[in-house]
Amino acid sequence: MRFEHLLDRFDTDAEGNALHQFASDLFPICRSITGNGVRQTLKIIAKRIPLEIREVPTGTEVFDWTVPREWNCEAATLRGPDGEIVADFADHNLQLMSYSVPVHQKMSLDELKPHLHSLPDHPDWIPYRTSYYRDDWGFCLPHSVLESLPDGEYDVQIDSALQVGSLTYGECVLAGDTSREILISCHVCHPSMANDNLSGVAVTTRLAELMESVPRHYTYRFLFIPGTIGSITWLAQNEDCAKRIDHGLVVTCVGDDDHPTYKRSRQGTTMIDRAVEFVLSQRNLPFVMENFSPYGYDERQYCSPGFDLPVGLLTRSPWGRFPEYHSSADDLTFIKPFALADSLRLILDVFDILENDGSYVNLNPMCEPQLGKRGLYDMMGGKQNIKDLRMALLWVLNYSDGGHSLLEIAHRARLPFPAIRAACDKLVEAGLLKAQPPE
């Protein structure tokens, strides 16, 4: 199947429902930056795409960082003075602070309180807290529960393990006609959060499925990694590979019903930046373009000055700017099938530009060639967007001087990129256009 056929057959309802179901399947798994929850998640993804699962041993030096000890937890409970359970890891894995060290002891409420976390502004939600790089422990509670705790002796039981192991990540590489690469990266380190985690995982997995089914100019590399330490580890072990990346996206928080937000690469005017902005501008819907900042998700590692890769960040509601962020309210009801499908289609439209952009030369530049005698209008006569296609023919002919790319022409003409691409294909077939060899 050709790439444009994939776009023509895109079924928003079916894609959205399937994406939401996949997120639902992964939701109960307790993930962290290491451990069996990540492995379980990657094994499920590997049933859909050709995923290589990598293990990097604890203690491995990765630039200025070190791969941490592996963390796993079997059970954790907090019981009140009456013996009743106050918090239970088995009921909701956010109730245990990620990377909590093992604890088996009894203590007073005053001793316990520094280890209890809540959200006073949202008294019924459970916060998400971590202790990745320091030995600590804690429980996360609804603030309404925390406020109601009586004085007395509490029983803390945390059956966790912090030990030498490895950091696990997944990598799917789909070879194309060129070794130059498009990178798509998502994080797989958050437990039971639908938007800030599983929306990106579900959309990225489906992107890999779809791109595997079509011929590709670029080689596509899909990374499923723990946040921060995962991208640092990958970059440390793949410096030569990173030099082949021409375009990249970090994908997360793409399932809520807000409008898309795109954070540009550090360079700010790369092809991926321009392609995303063009696609968003063509939709006649609200969107936000933001300049790069060295804070956020893994784009800040890919865009660190030693690499300065052309990688942007695609979200809907940006991280930290929606109340549900890093809480139990970021659940499966917060992400919407239509938003997941819309994010997926948006990225596919960007891929369409990356795959098909190029510069061409008009072989008959002295006035307009007669298109009717070549049957070019008639060949497009059955299409509903015939006006766009006819205008695209004229724009492509006029600006195909070797110095303007198809994306630049589409931007100038304010026409959809598929119309410009289709016009280009017809003009090449008619012998009126030839590709400009890349420099």
N, C-alpha and C positions, 0 to 999 in steps of 0.2 A: 504494500500500500504506500502511495506517495504521501508526503507530509501534508500537502494541501487537502488531500482526501480525508486525512485524520481530522483536520479542522472542520471540513464540511460536514462530517458525520458526528461531530461533538454533540452529545446529548446531556444538557445541563442537569436535568432532573436525575437521570440515571447515574451520572458521575457524582453528583452531590450526595445522593443517598448511599452510594458505595463507599465514598470517602468517609462519611459519618459513621458507617458501620465498621469500617476498618479502625477508625479511632476508638470506637466503642470496644472492639476486641482487645485493644492494647491498653485501655484505660486502667484496669485493675492492677497492672503489674507495677511493683515497686522498683523504680529505676533510681540510680544515683550516678555519680561520675565513674564508678567502677561497680563490678559485682554481677551476680547472676541475673538480676532483673534486666540489665542491659543485654546480656547474652540471650535471655529468653525472647526479648523484643526483636533482636537481630535475627534470631532463628525463624521467627514468624515472617519477618520481611523477606528472608531468603527463600521462602516458599513461593514468592511472587517474582523476584528478580534475581539475576545471577550475582549474588552478594558474596564477596570474600570477607570473612570475619577475621580480624587481626587482633593479636594479643601482644601487648608491650609490657615487659616485666616491671614490677615495682622497683624503684631505684634507678630506672633509666634516666640519664640526664638529657633533657630536651631544652636546649638553650639555657635560660636562667632558671628553669624549673626542673623539678624531679617528679617522675611518675609516683603517685602516692601509694600507700597501702590499699589493698582491696577491702571493701566493706560489704558485709552481708548481715542481714538480721533475720532471725527465725521467729522471734516473738518479743513483745514488749507490752507491759501493763503498768498502770499506776492505780493503786487501790487506796481508797480513803480510810479514815479511822473505823468506819463501820464494816470494812471489808468489801464494799461495793466498788466496782471498776469505775474509775474516773476517766481514764484514757486507755485505749486498746489499739495497738498497731494492726491487729487483725480486722478491726471494724473500719478503719480508715488509715491508710499508710502515711497520710500527712500528720497524724497525731504524734508520730515520733520524729524528732529532729534528725534529718539525714546525717549519717556518719557519727551517730551517737556511740560512745564507747560502752562496753558492757558495764552494767551496774546491778548489784543485788544488795540493797540495804534499806533500812527504815530510817525515817527522818521526820522532823517536825515540819509544819507548814512554812515557818520562817526559813528553814534551811532549804526547803523545796522551791520556794517562789522564784529565786534567781534562775531556775531551770524551767520555768513555765512561760509560755509565749502565747499571746492572744492579740486580737485586733479590736481595741476599744471602740473604734468608729463603726465596726460591723460585728456586733456582739454574738451573732449566730454563725459566723464563718470561722474556719480553722486556718491559721496562717501556715505558710511553707517556710521552714527555716533549715539551715544547713550549718555544718561545722566541718568543712572539708579539710582544712589545713591546720587545725588545732584540736587537741583532744578535749572533748566536752560532751555533754549530753543534754537532752531536754525533751519535754513534751509540749505539744501545741494543742490548745484548747479553744473552744468558743469562749469569748470573754464573759458571757453570761454564766458559764460553768465556773470559770476561774473566780468570779466575784462571789459565788455561792459556796466556795470551799470552806468547811469548818476547821477550826483549830483541832489539833490532834496529831497522831502518828500516821504517816503515809508509807506505804510499801512500794518501792521502786524495783521493778524487775525488767532488765533489758538484756535479752539474750542475743547479742550481736558479736561480730568478729571483725577485728581490724588486723589484717595480717599480710605477709608478703604474698602477692598474687600477680595481678596484671590489670592494665587498662585495656578495655575491649572497644573496638569500633568496627563499623562495616564500610566497605568500599565496593561500589559497582562501577565498572569501567566498560563503556560501550564504544568499541572502536569505530571510527569513521574513515572517510577518504583521506583525511589529514591527521597528523599526530597533534596538531594544535587543539586545545581543549576548551570546553565549557565546563565550569565547576558549579555544582549545586550542593549546598551544604546545609544540613539541619542538625539540631542537637537532640540527643536521646537520653538525657540525664535527669528528667523531671518525673516524679511520681504523680500519677493521677491528676494531671492538669491538661485540659483539653486544648486550649488555644496556645498557651505558651509551652508547647512541646508537640502534642500529637497532631495538631493541624499541619504543622510543617512536615512531620514524619509521614503522614498520610499523603499529602500532596506530592512530596518528593518521591515517595515510592511509586505513586501512579505516574508521575513524569517519566521515571525510568522504565516502567512497563510500556508506556506509549512510545517512547523514543526507541526502545528495542525493536518495535514492530515496523519501523520505517527506515528507508535508506538515510544515511547521515553524512553530511560533509565533515562536521566536526566530530572529534572524539568527546564523549560525555563522561564526566567523572562525578558520581553521586556519593557524598560522604554522609554517614550517619554516625555522629561523634558526640562524646560528652562535651559540654560547653567549656570553653576556654582551654582547659588542659588538653582536650582532644584535638583542637585545631593546632595548638602549639606543638603537640606531639607529631601530628601528621606533617606539619611544615618542617620540623626538625629532621624527620626521616625521609623527606621527599623534596629537598631543595631543588634538585635537577628537574623533577617533574613539575614543580611550581612554575618553572620558567616557560613551560608550554601552555600555561593558562592565558587565554586571550580575553575571556569574559567569565564572570562569575556572579552568583547570587547566594546570599544566605536567606533561607526561607523559614519564617516562624510567625506565630500570631496571625495566621491568615484565614482563620475560621469564624471570626466574629462578624457582626453585620455593619461595622463601620466601613468607611470608604478606604481604599488603598493608600498607604503611605510608603514612599520610596526614599531611602537614604542613599545618597550618591556615594560612589567610591571616593577614596582620598584624592584621586586625580580630578574628579568632578566632571569631566567632559569626555569620558571614555565611551566606547560604542555601547556598552551595556547601559550606561546612564542615559544616553540619547535614545536608545531603543525603547527602554521602559517609559521614558517621558512621552515619546511619540505614541506608543500604544495607549497609555492612559489618556492622553489628550484627544485621541480619536473616539473615545467612548462617550463623550458628552455627559460624563458623570463626575461628581466631586472626587478630587484626589489631592494629595499633598506631596511635594518634592522637598526634601530637606538636604542640606549640605552635610558633608561628613563631619563626624566628631569622634574622638578616640575613646568613646564609651558606648557600650551596648552589647552586641552579641559577637560572634566570631569574625565578623567583618573587620573588627579592629585588629585582629591578628593577621588576617590576609592582607590588610592595608597598612600594616606596620612598616616603617620606613625602609627596613631592610628588604622587604618584599614588594610593597607598594603595588599589589595586584589590582586589576580592574574588577573589583568585587563590590557590589552594592547589597543593601539589605531591603527585602520586601516584607512588609507587614500590612495588616489592616490597622487595628488600634495598636500604636507603638507600645513596646514594653514599658511598664511602669506608669502608663497614662490611662489605664482603665482600672476602676476600683477592684475588679475581680482578680487582678494580677497577683500571682503567687499566693493564692488562697484556694480554699475548697469551693469557692463560688465559680472558679474557672473549671466548670464541669461540662458534661456532655450537652446540657441544655444551653450553654453559653455559645457553643459553636453551631453554625447553621449550614445545612447542606448546600443552599444556594451560594453562600459565601465561599465555602470550600471549592465548589465547582467554578465559581467566578475567578478565584485566585489561580486555579489550575489553568483555566483558559487564558488568563492574562499572560502567564508565563509561556504557554505554548505560542501565543501570538508574538511574544518577544523572540522565542526560538525561531519562528518563521522569518523574522527579519535577520537574525544572526546567520541563519542557514542560507539565505537567498540574497543578501545584500551584495553589491559589487558595483563597479563602474563599467560603463559601456561606451562604445564609439559609434556614432551615426555614420553609416557608410554612404548615405545620400544626403549630405548636409546642405546642399544648395537649394533652398526653399523646401517646402513640404513635399514629400513624395506622395504620389497618388495612391491612397490606401484602398479605395474602392476596387480598383482593378486587381488588387492582390487578394481580394476577398476578406480583408481583415475585419471590416464592420460586420459582414454577413456571418463570419465565424463566431461572432459574439452576440448575434441577434437574439438568441434564445435566453440570454441571461437577464435577470431582473435589474442588475446594476449596470446596464448597458451604457448609461450616461457616464458613470465613473470610468468605465473601461475605455470609452471613446476619448474622453478627456485625458486619460492616462497615456494613451497612444501618443497624443500630441506633446504632452509634457515630457515623456521619456525621449521622444525624438529630439526635442528642442534642447534638452539639457544633457544628452548623452554625448559629451565632448571629451570624455576621459577624465574629467575633473570633478564630476558630481556623482555620488553614489545613489543607488535607488532610494535609500532612506532619505537622503537630502532632497531628492526630487519629490518624494511623497510629502515631506515636510513643507516644501515650497508650494506644492499643488494643493495641499490640504486634502489629500485623497488617501483612502485606505491603502496600506502597503500591499495587500494581496492584489488590488487592482493594478498597481504599478508593476508588481512582479509578473502578473499575467500578461500585461501589455508588452513587457520586455520579452517574455518568452515568445509571443506571437511575432514580434518584430525580428527576433533572431531567426525564427523559422522562415520568415519571409525574405531573409537575406539583407535586411535593412540595418542590422545592428550586429556588432560583435563585442565580445567581452574584452575589457581592457586588462591585460596581464597585471597581476599584483606586483608592486614594486619589491 
